[in-house]
Amino acid sequence: MSGWTCIITIQRINVTKFRSDLLIIGTGFAAFSLIKEIDVTRYNVIIVSPRNHFLFTPLLPSTTVGTVEFRSIIEPIRTARQGITFHQGYCVRIDSENSVAYCEGKFKRTPFEVPYDKLVIAVGAKCNTFGIPGVEEHAKFLKEITDAHSIRHQIIQCFERASKPNRPVQDFDWLLHFVVVGGGPTGVEFAAEVDDFLRQDLSKWFPELMPYVKITLLEAQEDILSAFDASLSAYTTRHFARQHIRVRTNAAVKEVQPDAVVLENDEVIPFGLLVWSTGNGPTTVVANSGLSLDHGRLQVDDNFLVAQTENIYAAGDCAVITDNPLPPTAQVAQQQGTHLAKILNKALDDTTAGPFKYKHRGMMAYIGHRKALVDTKNVQGKGFGTWLFWRSAYLTKLMSWKNKTLVLSDWIRTFFFGRDISQF
């Protein structure tokens, strides 16, 4: 038996020795799509990320109110693919000259180094606060599953606090006012989900508070959903008005206080919950990478090679293709990750996969009350039928059958039994 053990060990050492070390930083759409397609028999794949799961972000707003449960839209990285190595931690510095990434563990910040032959940076982006005072301290963001949990906790907390005996009525003006800053898809979908939660669930258990509840959507530009067709943007504004969601355009924020937003015109808007969804900014590792940046995103060519490097690639929200910028969306990142896997796999055979060509499949957004929008090159859809299409489309796009089953069961549960109003 010892002889067999020796042979197996030698074989494993030889296989590992002749595999290129591919370090992937991140676990978002680009990274996850790459992990699914990369040839692990020829690459020694090492992943570093503070998040040990993939998150299906298009359904993240649904988890803030319990339409979909948190674990239904996440998939553990370790179980996503056989033959990979995962380290939970942060990449704090990249030494491109010596091909070493300097990292720290997530919990005790223990330093460790990861040498690489090829590096893929797919760390996504963080919420852009534009340097506005008070945003980091007093606003909620919606990027991670922990953000969704925090928002859900605070929504329930606002109602529990408001229902306290002898609570002054004037407190309801701020305590039951839910403010969203940012009129893009995430902000609009979150406002829609909160409105559904209020009307379909909380109204049953807090009927005396409903006359005081308000939802306000603040957008600095002239229109919400500016990336969509103008007719769909206008339809959403009218729909929100019917649902008593107040849309304030040309409303730029200059300061956030502990319980109020201050606009550029000095108007003060009190809130019980503020969700900030105003676009993307660079993560710390990208900002401090010393690599070529374009408005906070890594400059790459159409093969995702970072400018002025030979073995560093970048994809997803943290990267921008020079002369062909694409929006930082999930479908862009997913297509980029898949194509980058083809590039890396073929590179081992000294062949090429060809430059990346994005195929736009349209945009979708949920706007509440079982209505949604779809905007493609040839079709613009809205209403109940579009909502059914929106659900079926995202159900098919979920990465695993487990997640598809969980999300479908969540939708069925919500339809028959409503959303859970427990606070935990």
Backbone hydrogen bonds, N-H to C=O, Kabsch-Sander energy under -0.5 kcal/mol:
donor,donor_aa,acceptor,acceptor_aa,energy
5,T,1,M,-2.4
6,C,2,S,-2.2
7,I,3,G,-2.1
8,I,4,W,-2.4
9,T,5,T,-2.2
10,I,6,C,-2.3
11,Q,7,I,-2.4
12,R,8,I,-2.2
13,I,9,T,-2.3
14,N,10,I,-2.5
15,V,11,Q,-2.4
16,T,12,R,-2.4
17,K,13,I,-2.5
18,F,14,N,-1.7
19,R,16,T,-1.3
20,S,42,R,-1.5
22,L,20,S,-0.8
22,L,44,N,-2.0
23,L,21,D,-0.6
23,L,118,K,-2.6
24,I,22,L,-0.5
24,I,46,I,-3.1
25,I,23,L,-0.5
25,I,120,V,-2.8
26,G,24,I,-0.7
26,G,48,V,-1.8
28,G,122,A,-0.7
32,F,28,G,-3.1
33,S,29,F,-2.3
34,L,30,A,-1.9
35,I,31,A,-2.7
36,K,32,F,-2.0
37,E,33,S,-1.0
37,E,34,L,-0.6
38,I,34,L,-2.0
40,V,38,I,-1.1
42,R,39,D,-1.3
43,Y,39,D,-1.3
44,N,20,S,-3.2
45,V,43,Y,-1.1
45,V,83,G,-0.5
46,I,22,L,-2.8
47,I,85,T,-3.0
48,V,24,I,-2.4
49,S,87,H,-1.7
52,N,50,P,-0.6
54,F,75,E,-3.0
56,F,73,I,-2.8
57,T,55,L,-1.6
59,L,56,F,-1.5
60,L,57,T,-2.0
62,S,59,L,-0.5
63,T,59,L,-0.8
63,T,60,L,-1.1
64,T,60,L,-0.7
64,T,61,P,-0.8
65,V,62,S,-0.8
66,G,62,S,-0.5
67,T,62,S,-1.6
68,V,62,S,-1.1
72,S,69,E,-1.1
73,I,70,F,-1.4
74,I,71,R,-0.8
75,E,54,F,-2.1
77,I,52,N,-2.2
80,A,77,I,-1.3
81,R,77,I,-0.6
84,I,81,R,-0.6
85,T,45,V,-2.3
87,H,47,I,-2.9
89,G,49,S,-1.0
89,G,87,H,-0.8
90,Y,104,E,-3.2
92,V,90,Y,-0.7
92,V,102,Y,-2.5
93,R,102,Y,-1.8
95,D,93,R,-0.5
95,D,100,V,-3.1
96,S,94,I,-1.0
99,S,95,D,-0.9
100,V,95,D,-1.8
101,A,114,V,-2.3
102,Y,93,R,-3.1
102,Y,100,V,-0.5
103,C,101,A,-0.6
103,C,112,F,-3.2
104,E,90,Y,-2.6
105,G,110,T,-2.1
106,K,88,Q,-1.5
109,R,105,G,-0.7
112,F,103,C,-2.3
114,V,101,A,-2.5
116,Y,99,S,-2.2
117,D,21,D,-2.5
118,K,21,D,-2.2
119,L,311,N,-2.6
120,V,23,L,-3.0
121,I,313,Y,-3.0
122,A,25,I,-2.6
122,A,120,V,-0.7
126,K,281,G,-2.4
128,N,279,G,-2.0
129,T,127,C,-0.7
132,I,129,T,-2.1
135,V,132,I,-1.5
138,H,134,G,-2.3
139,A,135,V,-2.2
140,K,274,L,-3.0
148,A,144,E,-1.6
149,H,145,I,-2.0
150,S,146,T,-2.2
151,I,147,D,-2.4
152,R,148,A,-2.5
153,H,149,H,-2.4
154,Q,150,S,-2.0
155,I,151,I,-2.3
156,I,152,R,-1.8
157,Q,153,H,-2.1
158,C,154,Q,-2.4
159,F,155,I,-1.4
160,E,156,I,-2.5
161,R,157,Q,-2.7
162,A,158,C,-2.0
163,S,159,F,-1.7
164,K,161,R,-1.1
167,R,164,K,-1.4
171,D,168,P,-1.5
172,F,169,V,-1.6
173,D,170,Q,-0.9
174,W,171,D,-1.0
175,L,171,D,-2.8
176,L,172,F,-1.7
177,H,174,W,-1.3
178,F,176,L,-0.6
178,F,214,K,-2.9
179,V,177,H,-0.6
179,V,273,L,-2.7
180,V,216,T,-2.9
181,V,275,V,-2.8
182,G,180,V,-0.6
182,G,218,L,-3.4
184,G,277,S,-0.5
188,V,184,G,-2.5
189,E,185,P,-2.7
190,F,186,T,-2.4
191,A,187,G,-2.2
192,A,188,V,-2.2
193,E,189,E,-2.4
194,V,190,F,-2.5
195,D,191,A,-2.1
196,D,192,A,-2.2
197,F,193,E,-2.4
198,L,194,V,-2.5
199,R,195,D,-2.5
200,Q,196,D,-3.0
201,D,197,F,-1.6
202,L,197,F,-2.4
203,S,198,L,-1.7
204,K,201,D,-1.5
205,W,201,D,-0.8
205,W,202,L,-0.5
206,F,202,L,-2.4
209,L,206,F,-1.5
210,M,206,F,-0.8
210,M,207,P,-0.5
212,Y,209,L,-2.0
213,V,209,L,-0.5
213,V,210,M,-1.2
214,K,176,L,-2.3
215,I,244,H,-0.6
216,T,178,F,-2.4
217,L,246,R,-3.4
218,L,180,V,-3.3
218,L,216,T,-0.6
219,E,248,R,-2.9
225,L,183,G,-3.5
228,F,225,L,-1.7
232,L,229,D,-0.8
233,S,229,D,-2.0
234,A,230,A,-2.4
235,Y,231,S,-2.0
236,T,232,L,-2.2
237,T,233,S,-2.0
238,R,234,A,-2.2
239,H,235,Y,-2.7
240,F,236,T,-2.8
241,A,237,T,-1.8
242,R,238,R,-1.9
243,Q,239,H,-1.6
244,H,241,A,-1.1
245,I,240,F,-3.1
246,R,215,I,-2.5
246,R,244,H,-0.7
248,R,217,L,-3.3
248,R,246,R,-0.6
249,T,247,V,-0.6
250,N,221,Q,-2.7
251,A,219,E,-2.5
252,A,250,N,-0.6
254,K,262,V,-2.8
255,E,262,V,-1.6
256,V,133,P,-2.4
257,Q,260,A,-3.4
260,A,257,Q,-0.8
261,V,269,I,-2.9
262,V,255,E,-3.0
263,L,261,V,-0.5
263,L,267,E,-2.7
264,E,252,A,-2.4
266,D,263,L,-2.1
269,I,261,V,-3.2
269,I,267,E,-0.5
271,F,259,D,-2.1
272,G,177,H,-2.8
273,L,177,H,-1.4
275,V,179,V,-2.4
276,W,140,K,-3.6
276,W,274,L,-0.5
277,S,181,V,-3.2
277,S,275,V,-0.6
281,G,126,K,-3.1
287,A,283,T,-2.7
288,N,284,T,-2.3
289,S,286,V,-1.3
292,S,307,A,-0.5
294,D,297,R,-3.0
297,R,294,D,-1.2
298,L,318,C,-3.3
299,Q,292,S,-2.5
300,V,320,V,-2.2
301,D,305,L,-1.6
304,F,301,D,-2.1
306,V,312,I,-3.0
307,A,299,Q,-2.6
309,T,306,V,-1.5
313,Y,119,L,-3.6
314,A,304,F,-1.9
315,A,121,I,-1.8
318,C,315,A,-0.5
319,A,316,G,-1.8
320,V,298,L,-2.8
322,T,300,V,-2.6
322,T,320,V,-0.5
324,N,321,I,-2.3
329,T,327,P,-2.1
333,A,329,T,-2.2
334,Q,330,A,-2.7
335,Q,331,Q,-2.0
336,Q,332,V,-2.3
337,G,333,A,-2.5
338,T,334,Q,-2.1
339,H,335,Q,-2.2
340,L,336,Q,-2.6
341,A,337,G,-1.7
342,K,338,T,-1.4
343,I,339,H,-2.2
344,L,340,L,-2.6
345,N,341,A,-2.6
346,K,342,K,-2.4
347,A,343,I,-1.6
348,L,344,L,-0.8
348,L,345,N,-0.6
349,D,346,K,-1.3
350,D,347,A,-1.3
351,T,346,K,-2.3
356,F,302,D,-2.9
360,H,358,Y,-0.7
363,M,375,D,-2.3
365,A,373,L,-1.7
367,I,371,K,-2.2
368,G,371,K,-0.7
372,A,383,G,-1.5
373,L,365,A,-2.9
374,V,381,G,-2.3
375,D,363,M,-2.9
376,T,379,V,-3.2
381,G,374,V,-3.1
383,G,372,A,-1.3
387,W,383,G,-1.5
388,L,384,F,-1.9
389,F,385,G,-1.8
390,W,386,T,-2.9
391,R,387,W,-2.4
392,S,388,L,-2.3
393,A,389,F,-2.7
394,Y,390,W,-2.0
395,L,391,R,-2.2
396,T,392,S,-1.8
397,K,393,A,-1.4
398,L,394,Y,-1.1
404,K,400,S,-2.1
405,T,401,W,-2.4
406,L,402,K,-2.4
407,V,403,N,-2.7
408,L,404,K,-2.2
409,S,405,T,-2.3
410,D,406,L,-2.2
411,W,407,V,-2.4
412,I,408,L,-2.1
413,R,409,S,-2.7
414,T,410,D,-2.8
415,F,411,W,-2.1
416,F,412,I,-2.1
417,F,413,R,-3.3
418,G,413,R,-0.6
418,G,414,T,-1.5
424,F,422,S,-0.5
